[in-house]
Amino acid sequence: MGIDDIIKKAKEEATDERIDQAAGLLKKVAPDHVDEQIDTYAEKAKDLND
């Protein structure tokens, strides 16, 4: 399995729904003052899926 295969698999697994789930879990354990940054990075990750 080459790097291209790994990237392709990661993009297949990183659906918008899973990104939202991960962000939600992170916000549960992270301090409240970083919630906005978590949301920002989640949106950027979803943009990369397009």
N, C-alpha and C positions, 0 to 999 in steps of 0.2 A: 504494500500500500504506500503510494507516494504522497507527497505533500498536497498535490492537487486533489487526490482522493479524500484526504483528511478534510480539506477545506470544503469540498462538495458535501461531505457527510455532515459537517458542522452546520452548514447553511440549511440543509434539509431538517436538521433537528432544532435549529434555533428559530422556531416559528414565533410569530407575534404573540400568540397565546402563552408560549413558554417563557418568552422574555418578560411578559407582564407578571407571570407567576413568580419568576425569579426576583423581579423588582419588589413585588409584594412581600416576599419572604425576607429580602434584605431590609426593607423598611421596618419590619417587625423587630429586627435585632439591632439595627443601626440607631444611633441617636437621632432624635427628631429633626435636628438642624441640618441633616444631610439628605432628607427625603427629596427635596427639590433636585439635588444633584443626581440622585438615583433615577428620578423620573426623566431627567434630561438625557442621561446615558442610555436608559431604556428606549427612549424615542430615537436616539441616534442609531442604536442597534437595529431597531425595526426599519429605519430608513435604509440601512445597508442590505436588508432583505429584498428591497424593491429592485 
